[in-house]
Amino acid sequence: MTQQPFSRPGAVDLSALKRPAQSTPGAGAPGATASPGGSGAPGGASGGGQARGAYTVEVDEQSFQSVLESSMTAPVILVFYSQSRSPESAQLARDVSTVAEEYDGRFLAALVDIDASPQIAQAMQIPQVPLMYVLVDGRPVTQPIPGAPSLEELRTFFNQLGQQLTAQGVAGRHKPRTVEGTEGEEQAIDPRFAAAEEALASGDIETAVAEYEKLVAANAADTEAAAGLARAKLLQRTQGVDLNAARAAAAANPDDVEAQILVADLDLLGGHVDDAFNRLVELVRRTSGEDRNAAREHLLELFAAVGNDDPRVLKGRQALASALF
């Protein structure tokens, strides 16, 4: 997948879509009406039903404004698809959702079924599906991205995009969305984390850290709260950091523990999970004493930020054990 040029502001103005449009046939099926989770939605096993996930939403004319507003907090990956016209586009929607969920709020996957919501496609002059945009601050920051890249190509794209965004100071995270339960009922976001997540959504990282610290202090065995605290601290440590300067400092001083830890943080924030882990594993391998312990403890904190059940963490733990013993 070719890396798209990244710029702010974007080339296409979406302001006309901030209000529900009048009902007119557009790029979708003639006379189609908006229906959230319509027959073309990619989330269900048979192609129907809304997409599931804490960081995935199905978009219609009425919800498009909230999607634009969400991109003021953190990037939104907007995907146009049609199950009936292009099965590969529906697969792309599922794959973008899969990758977005892996980033725990760094991105929001916003999926537009052009058959169910033709007015959005008409307003944005969508020539074909699949088609993908990256939105930041309510505007596209890349040219429209056509085609259906593979899941691994998408992961590479998300990694590169995350790094570019971090370098430009875009480090917010989306709040997890309400998702459907197995019996169709809605499950609310865990209220324990509401205050911290609201603080993150508003860019108040200090308050988010404080809220998560309260939860961990109240119950040291709460692994979810510990993971939230680790992620909030990651944002806190990297806030305002110049990515290029940090990388240059780490390259010039390979045994400077603080410099290597900072780049590992930036790698993780940009989605380069394995790179972050490998950097600290190698630092553990070649250091001793307090430096080695500092690198090891920081790596354990990054493991917590990603989640102990993640296969990359399991692999990282094995590598750490090898480096230590």
Secondary structure, DSSP 4 states (H G I P E B T S, - for coil): -PPPP--SS-SS--GGGGSPPP----SSSTT----TT-TT-SSSTTS-SPPPSTTEEEE-TTTHHHHHHHTTTS-EEEEEEBTTTBHHHHHHHHHHHHHHHHTTTS-EEEEEETTT-HHHHHHTT--SSSEEEEEETTEESS--EES---HHHHHHHHHHHHHHHHHTT----PPPPPEE-TTS-EEPPPGGGHHHHHHHHTT-HHHHHHHHHHHHHH-TT-HHHHHHHHHHHHHHHHTT--HHHHHHHHHH-TT-HHHHHHHHHHHHHTT-HHHHHHHHHHHHHH--HHHHHHHHHHHHHHHHHH-TTSHHHHHHHHHHHHHH-
